[in-house]
Amino acid sequence: MNEVRLIATAAFGLEAVVARELKNLGYTDLEVENGRVLFVADLAAIPRANLWLRSADRVQLLLGEFTAKSFDELFEKTKALPWEDWIPQDGEFPVQGKSVKSQLHSVPDCQAIVKKAVVERLKQKYKVQWFQETGPRYSIQVALLKDRATLTIDTSGAGLHKRGYRIEAGQAPIKETLAAALVQLSHWQPQRLLLDPFCGSGTILIEAALIGDNIAPGLTRRFAAEDWPQLGRALWQAARSEASGAIADNPLKLQGSDIDASVIAIARQNADNAGVADKIHFQRRELAQVRSSVKYGCLITNPPYGERLEGPTLGLYREMGKVFAPWDTWSIYIITSEADFEKYYGRKADKKRKLYNGRIECDYYQFIGPPPPRSDRKQKDLPE
C-alpha cells in the first residue's frame, strides 16, 4: 500500500486549477475529468493534499470503478474490493450515494447494497457477525454516472472550503475554494495591489493573503483521515511541519470595501481568525467612492446578482462600468450570473470563463490590463 489512487473533487470549471495545484505539490501522474482530478501518489499525499489544496472540494481515496447495471452486479463488484485494507474491525463506515443517468437510479437502494457488500467482505476478514462501528470514520461514497460506479472513501471530513476562519459570513458569501480559484485565475501577483470593492465578509482577500504568504489553507483544521491507523500521526506531523516551514511574510497590499459597515466588521474578524488581519485594509465605502492612485492594480470581486440577493443589480453594473472606466491599466475580474453583464458594464471582456458559485451558473469576466513596467512592480502606494 505504498501507492494509492486519489481523487480531488472540484466544482465544474475549476478542474484545471486543482490540477495545477497538484502539480505544484509534485504530483504529476494525474488525469483531469469533469468535476475531479485523479492522481496516483504515496500515502503522504493524503495529508499534504488536504492541507494544501485551495480550490478542491474534497480528497477521496479511490477503491474501485466498474460498470454496474444491476444490484447483483453492484453487490458482487463492491464485495470484491479490498475494504479490509482500510477499514479496521471497529471502523465506522456510513455510505452515501448519488446516481446520474444510470439504470440503478434509487440512491437509498444503492447505498444499502454497498453497505451490505462491505459488511460481507469485512465479515470474511475479521470473522465476526456484527460491527459496532465505534472507531475511526471511513465515509464511503458510491457514485453512479451512466452505469459506471465509483467507490471512494472520504479523507477530508468537512469540505475543504471550511478553513475554520469564517465564523460569520455576509448575506451571500462565496465559498473559500471558489474565492481561491478566482485569485489563481487572475494575473495578480503578491507585489501588486489587490482591491475588492464588494468584499462582503472578506473571503477573496483572505484567500489572496493566504496565497500571497504561502499559507496552507488547511493548516489549522482537522481531517477525517487523521484518525486512520494506516497513516499514523507521523505523516500528518510531517505534512504540518512542512506547511509551517513554507510560510512567508510578504508585504502584501490588499484592500476591501463594502457599503455595509456590519459586514466590514465581520470581514475584519474573519481576517483576524485567519491570521492575516495585518495584511488587509478594510473600510466602509460606497462604490462611487472607490478610487486609487495606484496605476497597475488588480481588482477581483463578486458583486451582487439576482439569484444571490434580491433587488436591482443592472444599475449597479452600469455604475461599475463608469467607476472603473478610467482604470485602463488595471486588470479587473468580475464573477456574476448576469448573462448581459458586458452590455450593462459597457465593455467586452478579454476572456470569459464558465464557473459555478454553488449551484448558480456564472461567468468570470476578465478585463486584462497591461503588465506593470519593471520599475513600477514594487508599488508602495495604498488606495486613497
C-alpha positions in Angstrom: 0.0 0.0 0.0 2.9 2.4 -0.8 0.9 3.8 -3.7 -2.7 5.0 -3.6 -5.2 6.3 -6.1 -6.8 9.6 -5.0 -9.5 11.9 -6.4 -9.5 15.6 -5.8 -13.1 16.7 -6.4 -13.8 20.1 -7.8 -16.6 22.4 -8.9 -17.1 22.4 -12.7 -14.7 24.8 -14.3 -12.1 24.5 -11.6 -10.6 21.1 -12.5 -7.6 22.7 -14.3 -6.9 25.0 -11.3 -6.9 21.9 -9.0 -4.6 20.0 -11.4 -2.2 22.9 -11.4 -2.2 22.9 -7.6 -1.4 19.2 -7.5 1.4 19.6 -10.0 2.8 22.4 -7.8 2.8 19.9 -4.9 4.8 17.5 -7.1 2.1 15.1 -8.2 2.3 14.7 -12.0 0.6 11.3 -12.5 -2.9 12.7 -12.9 -6.0 12.7 -15.1 -8.3 15.7 -15.4 -12.0 14.8 -15.8 -15.3 16.6 -15.3 -15.6 17.5 -11.6 -12.5 15.7 -10.5 -8.8 15.2 -10.8 -7.5 11.6 -10.4 -3.9 11.2 -9.2 -1.5 8.4 -8.1 0.7 9.2 -5.1 2.2 7.8 -1.9 0.4 7.8 1.4 1.9 11.2 2.4 -0.2 12.7 -0.4 -3.4 12.3 1.7 -2.3 14.8 4.4 -0.4 17.0 2.0 -3.3 17.4 -0.4 -5.8 18.0 2.3 -3.6 20.7 3.9 -2.6 22.5 0.6 -5.4 22.2 -1.9 -7.1 25.6 -2.2 -9.7 25.1 -4.9 -10.7 21.4 -4.5 -13.8 20.3 -2.6 -12.5 17.0 -1.1 -9.8 14.4 -1.3 -11.1 10.9 -1.8 -9.4 7.5 -1.7 -10.4 5.6 -4.8 -11.3 1.9 -4.0 -12.6 0.9 -7.4 -14.6 1.8 -10.6 -16.7 -0.6 -12.6 -19.9 -0.9 -14.7 -23.0 -1.8 -12.6 -26.3 -2.2 -14.4 -28.0 -4.4 -11.7 -28.0 -4.6 -7.9 -26.3 -8.1 -8.1 -23.5 -6.6 -10.2 -23.1 -3.7 -7.8 -23.0 -6.0 -4.8 -20.5 -8.6 -6.2 -18.1 -6.0 -7.6 -18.2 -3.9 -4.4 -17.6 -7.0 -2.3 -14.6 -7.9 -4.4 -12.8 -4.6 -3.4 -10.1 -4.7 -0.6 -12.1 -2.8 2.1 -10.2 -4.5 4.8 -7.0 -2.7 3.7 -8.6 0.5 5.1 -11.5 -0.2 7.4 -10.5 -1.7 10.7 -12.8 -4.0 12.7 -14.1 -1.1 14.9 -14.2 1.3 11.9 -17.4 3.4 11.3 -18.3 3.2 7.6 -21.5 5.1 6.6 -22.4 5.0 3.0 -23.6 8.0 0.9 -24.6 7.9 -2.8 -25.7 9.7 -5.9 -26.9 8.4 -9.3 -27.0 10.3 -12.6 -28.3 8.8 -15.8 -27.9 5.2 -14.6 -30.2 2.2 -14.5 -29.6 2.0 -10.8 -31.4 5.2 -10.0 -32.6 4.6 -6.5 -29.9 6.1 -4.3 -31.1 4.6 -1.0 -31.1 1.1 -2.5 -27.6 1.6 -3.9 -26.4 2.7 -0.5 -27.9 -0.3 1.2 -26.4 -2.7 -1.4 -22.9 -1.2 -1.0 -23.2 -1.2 2.8 -24.2 -4.9 2.8 -21.4 -5.8 0.4 -18.8 -4.1 2.5 -20.1 -5.8 5.7 -19.9 -9.2 4.0 -16.3 -8.5 2.9 -15.3 -7.4 6.4 -17.1 -10.4 8.0 -14.8 -12.7 6.0 -11.7 -10.8 7.0 -12.4 -10.3 10.7 -14.5 -13.5 11.4 -17.3 -11.6 13.2 -21.0 -11.2 12.5 -21.5 -7.7 13.9 -19.6 -4.4 13.7 -20.2 -1.9 16.4 -18.6 0.9 14.3 -17.2 2.8 17.3 -13.7 3.6 15.8 -12.4 6.0 13.1 -14.8 7.2 10.4 -14.4 5.9 6.9 -17.2 7.6 4.9 -17.9 5.6 1.7 -19.5 7.1 -1.3 -21.0 5.2 -4.2 -21.4 7.5 -7.3 -23.1 6.2 -10.4 -22.8 8.0 -13.7 -24.1 6.4 -16.8 -24.0 3.0 -15.2 -20.4 3.5 -14.1 -19.9 3.1 -10.4 -17.1 4.8 -8.5 -16.4 3.7 -4.9 -14.4 6.0 -2.7 -13.6 6.7 1.0 -13.6 10.4 2.0 -10.3 11.5 3.7 -11.3 15.1 4.3 -14.3 15.1 6.6 -15.8 18.6 6.4 -15.4 20.1 2.9 -12.1 21.7 2.2 -13.8 25.1 1.9 -14.3 25.0 5.6 -10.9 26.5 6.5 -12.1 27.5 10.0 -11.6 31.2 9.8 -15.1 32.3 8.6 -17.1 32.2 11.8 -19.5 34.7 10.2 -20.4 35.4 6.6 -22.3 38.1 4.8 -25.7 37.7 3.1 -24.4 36.0 0.0 -21.0 34.6 0.7 -18.7 33.0 -1.8 -17.1 29.7 -1.0 -13.4 29.8 0.1 -12.5 27.3 -2.6 -14.0 29.4 -5.4 -12.5 32.6 -4.0 -9.1 31.0 -4.0 -9.7 29.9 -7.6 -10.7 33.4 -8.7 -7.4 34.7 -7.3 -5.4 32.0 -9.0 -7.1 32.5 -12.3 -6.2 36.2 -12.3 -2.9 37.9 -13.1 -2.5 39.1 -9.6 1.0 38.7 -8.0 1.7 39.3 -4.3 3.7 42.5 -5.1 0.6 44.1 -6.8 -2.2 45.9 -5.1 -5.4 43.8 -5.0 -8.8 45.5 -4.4 -12.3 44.1 -3.8 -14.9 46.8 -3.8 -17.7 44.4 -2.8 -15.7 42.5 -0.2 -18.6 41.3 2.0 -17.1 39.0 4.6 -13.6 39.3 3.1 -13.2 35.9 1.6 -11.5 36.8 -1.7 -8.9 39.0 0.1 -8.3 36.5 2.9 -7.7 33.7 0.3 -5.4 36.1 -1.5 -3.4 36.8 1.7 -3.1 33.0 2.3 -1.8 32.6 -1.3 0.5 35.6 -1.1 2.1 34.4 2.1 2.1 30.7 1.0 0.0 29.6 4.0 -1.6 26.2 3.6 -5.4 26.7 3.8 -6.0 23.6 5.9 -3.1 24.1 8.4 -5.3 24.9 11.4 -8.2 22.3 10.9 -8.6 18.6 11.3 -9.4 16.0 8.7 -11.2 12.6 8.9 -8.1 10.6 7.9 -6.1 11.9 10.8 -7.7 9.1 12.8 -6.8 6.4 10.4 -4.2 4.0 11.7 -2.9 3.3 8.2 -1.5 6.9 8.1 -0.4 7.4 11.6 0.5 10.7 13.3 4.0 10.9 11.8 2.7 11.6 8.3 0.4 14.3 9.5 3.0 15.9 11.7 5.5 15.9 8.8 2.9 17.5 6.5 2.1 20.2 9.0 5.8 20.8 9.7 6.4 21.2 6.0 3.5 23.6 5.7 4.5 25.7 8.7 8.1 26.0 7.4 6.8 27.2 4.0 5.0 30.3 5.3 6.4 33.6 4.0 5.9 37.1 5.3 5.4 39.3 2.2 4.5 43.0 2.2 1.1 42.4 0.7 -1.2 45.2 -0.5 -4.8 44.1 -0.1 -7.9 46.3 0.4 -11.5 45.6 0.7 -14.5 47.9 0.9 -18.3 47.5 1.2 -21.3 49.7 1.7 -22.4 47.7 4.8 -20.4 48.6 7.9 -21.6 45.4 9.7 -20.1 43.1 7.1 -16.8 45.1 7.2 -16.7 44.2 10.9 -17.3 40.6 10.0 -14.5 40.7 7.4 -12.1 42.1 9.9 -12.9 39.3 12.4 -12.6 36.7 9.7 -9.2 38.0 8.6 -8.1 38.0 12.3 -9.2 34.4 12.6 -7.2 33.5 9.5 -4.1 35.2 10.9 -3.9 37.8 8.1 -5.6 40.8 9.7 -2.4 42.8 9.3 -2.3 42.1 5.6 -5.7 43.6 4.6 -7.1 47.1 4.9 -11.0 47.0 5.2 -13.2 50.1 5.2 -16.8 51.0 4.6 -17.1 52.7 1.3 -19.8 53.2 -1.4 -18.9 52.1 -4.9 -18.8 55.7 -6.1 -16.1 56.5 -3.5 -13.8 53.7 -4.7 -10.6 55.2 -6.2 -6.9 54.5 -6.2 -3.7 56.3 -7.0 -2.0 53.1 -8.0 -1.6 52.7 -11.7 -1.2 49.0 -12.2 -3.5 47.3 -9.7 -5.7 44.3 -9.8 -9.4 44.1 -8.9 -11.2 40.8 -8.2 -14.8 41.0 -7.0 -18.1 39.0 -6.5 -20.8 41.8 -6.8 -24.5 41.2 -6.0 -26.5 39.4 -8.6 -30.2 38.4 -8.8 -30.1 34.7 -7.7 -28.0 35.5 -4.6 -29.6 38.8 -3.5 -32.9 40.4 -4.2 -33.0 43.9 -5.7 -31.9 45.7 -8.8 -28.3 45.0 -9.9 -28.3 46.2 -13.5 -27.9 49.8 -12.4 -25.1 48.7 -10.2 -23.3 47.2 -13.2 -23.7 50.4 -15.1 -22.2 52.3 -12.2 -19.3 49.8 -12.0 -18.5 50.5 -15.7 -18.4 54.2 -15.1 -16.3 54.0 -11.9 -13.8 51.6 -13.4 -13.6 53.1 -16.9 -10.6 55.3 -16.1 -8.7 52.2 -14.7 -7.5 51.1 -18.1 -4.1 49.9 -16.8 -5.7 47.7 -14.1 -6.6 44.0 -14.5 -10.3 43.6 -13.5 -12.0 40.3 -12.7 -15.7 40.1 -12.0 -17.9 37.0 -11.4 -21.6 37.2 -12.0 -24.6 35.2 -13.2 -25.9 38.1 -15.4 -25.7 36.9 -19.0 -25.7 40.5 -20.3 -23.2 41.9 -17.8 -20.9 43.2 -20.6 -23.7 45.3 -22.1 -24.5 47.0 -18.8 -20.8 47.3 -17.8 -20.1 48.9 -21.1 -17.1 46.9 -22.1 -16.5 43.5 -23.7 -14.3 41.2 -21.6 -11.0 40.0 -22.9 -11.8 36.5 -21.6 -14.8 34.7 -20.0 -14.7 31.5 -18.0 -17.8 29.5 -17.1 -17.8 28.8 -13.3 -20.4 27.8 -10.7 -21.0 29.8 -7.5 -22.7 27.0 -5.5 -25.4 25.8 -8.0 -25.5 29.2 -9.8 -24.0 29.2 -13.3 -21.8 32.2 -13.6 -19.2 33.8 -15.9 -15.9 35.1 -14.7 -15.3 38.2 -16.8 -11.6 39.1 -17.2 -10.6 42.6 -18.3 -6.8 42.2 -18.6 -4.7 45.3 -18.3 -1.0 45.7 -19.4 1.7 44.2 -17.1 3.3 46.9 -14.9 6.7 48.2 -16.1 9.6 46.7 -14.1 10.2 50.0 -12.4 6.6 50.0 -11.1 6.3 46.4 -9.9 7.2 47.4 -6.4 4.5 49.9 -5.8 4.3 51.3 -2.3 1.0 53.2 -2.7 -2.1 52.2 -0.9 -5.6 53.1 -2.3 -6.8 56.5 -1.3 
